[in-house]
Structure formats: structure tokens, C-alpha cells
Amino acid sequence: MTSPAPATGALSETATGPVVEVRTLRKSYPGPRGAGRKVAVEDVSFSVAPGEIFGILGPNGAGKTTTVECLAGLRTADAGQVRILGTDPQQHPEAIKDVVGVQLQEAELSPRITVREAMRLFASFYEDPADPDELLALLDLVAQRDVRFSRLSGGQKQRLSIALALVGRPRVAILDELTTGLDPAARRATWDLIERVRDSGVTILLVTHFMDEAERLCDRLVIIDHGRVVAEGTPAELIEQVDAERTVVLRLAAEDVTRAVAALDGLPEVSGVAAAGRRVEVTGSRRVLFAVVQALAAHDVVPDDVATTARTLEDVFVHHTGRPYEEPAADAITKGARS
Ligand SMILES: Nc1ncnc2c1ncn2[C@@H]1O[C@H](COP(=O)(O)OP(=O)(O)OP(=O)(O)O)[C@@H](O)[C@H]1O
């Protein structure tokens, strides 16, 4: 592993070097009632290339938010290095402020402020802000321009928080738990939007609990568990590396079920066959689908339907941690107050 270049105050303008670098980051918090320290981030390293949507995926309390808070200069790391465009956010917070847009969890605005006023307020923090009207158009908030924050829907609040994160024309946007609490249609609309933002030239660091979100959106990602990176790569690479069992689900004519089960049971590629009515579930190795089709053909059984279950990032998590991934319900994530 190479070490990042020493931090400079000057932001790197190179298009090819990493936009974000995190090396052996460690961060702990004081324990409750003075009881030792709680390690939130034990050992996290990754780097993000220009124009990527890079995901930080992990269960509750894995250390995701702490990691991006160190990157955004909101927390001081105990050890390790973080760089944004070659600059240390701790040493040069002013330089970082102009290139990083942060949308952290629970962005709270005054309930009475309108969308237009919030945009103006945030634009006033920058010398050369983006055009608020263009951003509102990008984020589909033009019709809500004069609506007060308290009257916006969950999806509209999320979209406003992204608009506010982008108003300083950042090169990097940090988006934390973006789709928590949104209904499925609003989540999908937000995913499309994130791709549009990336296409406009912004590198995106996306913090998420949601496996499907990471799989759908991220070019590359790290999976974090208990403050450590357990896997890193593209979603396809990570899934490909896991040699999980495959499942083939058959729907057969009632009179074919017994014959099919007898034909499939005992094949070297098959580890299990379970029949329930006309449905037969077959598990086995990578070649199980091939073996099932061949065996059925040899016994002249023509299934009404054949489906395979795809492996997902969930299988990747189980493979690396040895336990199931407990994804909270989209609307069930709450955060305690942070110090
Ligand atoms: N300010 C704080 N003081 C004490 N402990 C904290 C603080 N912030 C976070 N922690 C603890 O550090 C650990 C990592 O928290 P962090 O919020 O970084 O994880 P996360 O992966 O973002 O989790 P979540 O998805 O729930 O936000 C958790 O055990 C959390 O309780």
C-alpha cells in the first residue's frame, strides 16, 4: 500500500490522481461515564478516483459517518491520514470548504425558511456559488421554491439538502444516508439524480446502509464492519469473488415433480433439493443450473418456469463477516445526539 503524498495547502488540480485518500484511519470517542474509549473507526483505507460514485456501505455503528466526518474536517482523527485533492482537511479547513459539499444525516434547517431563502443563505457562504435556479431545476425543486422547509415532503427535504451541498460548486460531494425514510419511488428518483450530479463532474462519496443502493449506484465501494474495511471493489467484482451457493427454482407439472427430484438428487453439482407442491428448489455449485437443465432434458422433463436467485452484496457481507447483514427498515433509522 502506498502512502498518500504529504499534505499541502494547495489543492491538486490533476484530473487523474485520487480525489479522496484515506489511509489507516483510526478514531475513538470517550466512553459513557468516563469508561475508557470507544473505537468507532479501527482501520479504514480507501481512495476515490475523479468522477466516481464511491460507496461506504455497512451496518449501523460500523463507523461510516465518523469516517466521512474526519474527511470533511468535522472530526480530528486519532491516527492515519486523510486527504482531499492532496490536502489535509484538518490542517486546511478553509481550502477544503470550497471543494467539498457535505450532506450529512439529519440536516436541520429552520422550519420557516423557504427553499429559495435556504439556497440564498448557503450561496452567501461562497465567493462563486452555483446558480441556485439551475440547481433547483437539477433537483426538481422549482415548484417548491417558495415553500417553507417544514412543509416539504421527506423526498423534497432530501433533495434540498443535496442542492445545499452542491451550492458551493464542490468537486466532491459527501452524501450520508441519502435515501433513508424515502418511499421506493422517491429512492429511485434520488438515485437517478445522483447519477446526474456525477455526470455534471462531481465526485461522489455515498454513505449508505442499503445494499441495493450500493449495488445500483456505486462504481466502487468499501464494506465497513466494526470500524474496519472487510471488502473493497466494484459491486460486480465483490459478488464474483464470493463462491456462494447458487439456487435454481423450478416450477413443474405436478406429475413431473417426483421424477425430477429423483433425477436431481445426488448429482455432484447439487447440494440440496426441496419440493413444495409444484415448486422445486435446487441448491448447489456454480454449475448447478447447467446440471439441472441437462438432467431434466435427459429425463424429458420440461419445466414451466426456471429462475435463478442472483447473488448480492449481502452474500459478500456474510462471506466476509460470517453473519447476516441486518438492514434496518428504510424509515427506522434514528440517530442519537452527537457530541
Ligand atoms: N459523538 C460520539 N460519541 C460517542 N460515540 C459515538 C459518537 N459518534 C458515533 N459514536 C459511536 O461510534 C460508532 C460508529 O458510529 P458511526 O456513526 O460512525 O457509525 P455509522 O456506520 O455511521 O452508523 P450509522 O449507520 O448508525 O450512522 C458507534 O458505535 C457509535 O455509537
PDBQT file of the ligand as one rigid body, heavy atoms in Angstrom, charges set to zero:
ROOT
HETATM    1  N1  LIG A 401     -20.077  11.533  19.198  1.00  0.00    +0.000 N 
HETATM    2  C1  LIG A 401     -19.969  10.277  19.554  1.00  0.00    +0.000 A 
HETATM    3  N2  LIG A 401     -19.650   9.951  20.830  1.00  0.00    +0.000 NA
HETATM    4  C2  LIG A 401     -19.529   8.668  21.222  1.00  0.00    +0.000 A 
HETATM    5  N3  LIG A 401     -19.683   7.614  20.384  1.00  0.00    +0.000 NA
HETATM    6  C3  LIG A 401     -20.017   7.882  19.118  1.00  0.00    +0.000 A 
HETATM    7  C4  LIG A 401     -20.175   9.220  18.627  1.00  0.00    +0.000 A 
HETATM    8  N4  LIG A 401     -20.472   9.163  17.313  1.00  0.00    +0.000 NA
HETATM    9  C5  LIG A 401     -20.527   7.848  16.997  1.00  0.00    +0.000 A 
HETATM   10  N5  LIG A 401     -20.239   7.097  18.070  1.00  0.00    +0.000 N 
HETATM   11  C6  LIG A 401     -20.152   5.632  18.106  1.00  0.00    +0.000 C 
HETATM   12  O1  LIG A 401     -19.156   5.219  17.176  1.00  0.00    +0.000 OA
HETATM   13  C7  LIG A 401     -19.573   4.066  16.461  1.00  0.00    +0.000 C 
HETATM   14  C8  LIG A 401     -19.570   4.373  14.983  1.00  0.00    +0.000 C 
HETATM   15  O2  LIG A 401     -20.577   5.349  14.732  1.00  0.00    +0.000 OA
HETATM   16  P1  LIG A 401     -20.828   5.963  13.292  1.00  0.00    +0.000 P 
HETATM   17  O3  LIG A 401     -21.986   6.905  13.404  1.00  0.00    +0.000 OA
HETATM   18  O4  LIG A 401     -19.565   6.449  12.724  1.00  0.00    +0.000 OA
HETATM   19  O5  LIG A 401     -21.267   4.655  12.506  1.00  0.00    +0.000 OA
HETATM   20  P2  LIG A 401     -22.171   4.521  11.221  1.00  0.00    +0.000 P 
HETATM   21  O6  LIG A 401     -21.627   3.362  10.487  1.00  0.00    +0.000 OA
HETATM   22  O7  LIG A 401     -22.266   5.801  10.505  1.00  0.00    +0.000 OA
HETATM   23  O8  LIG A 401     -23.537   4.143  11.866  1.00  0.00    +0.000 OA
HETATM   24  P3  LIG A 401     -24.993   4.643  11.475  1.00  0.00    +0.000 P 
HETATM   25  O9  LIG A 401     -25.267   3.967  10.214  1.00  0.00    +0.000 OA
HETATM   26  O10 LIG A 401     -25.824   4.166  12.607  1.00  0.00    +0.000 OA
HETATM   27  O11 LIG A 401     -24.908   6.117  11.351  1.00  0.00    +0.000 OA
HETATM   28  C9  LIG A 401     -20.955   3.710  17.006  1.00  0.00    +0.000 C 
HETATM   29  O12 LIG A 401     -20.788   2.718  17.978  1.00  0.00    +0.000 OA
HETATM   30  C10 LIG A 401     -21.435   4.990  17.611  1.00  0.00    +0.000 C 
HETATM   31  O13 LIG A 401     -22.319   4.741  18.692  1.00  0.00    +0.000 OA
ENDROOT
TORSDOF 0
